[in-house]
């Protein structure tokens, strides 16, 4: 029975660590999109007319 209390405590501790890491990652901008702005210049938004 004691092992259940230990396992519950360890799992709660691990869950709190993962929650803290997730909150830290969101606040420091780890999920910001850095790829899209670099390739946005490759796509034309206006229709380009070709000269014949």
Secondary structure as GFF3:
##gff-version 3
##sequence-region A 1 52
A	DSSP	alpha_helix	2	27	.	.	.	ID=ss1
A	DSSP	alpha_helix	36	40	.	.	.	ID=ss2
###
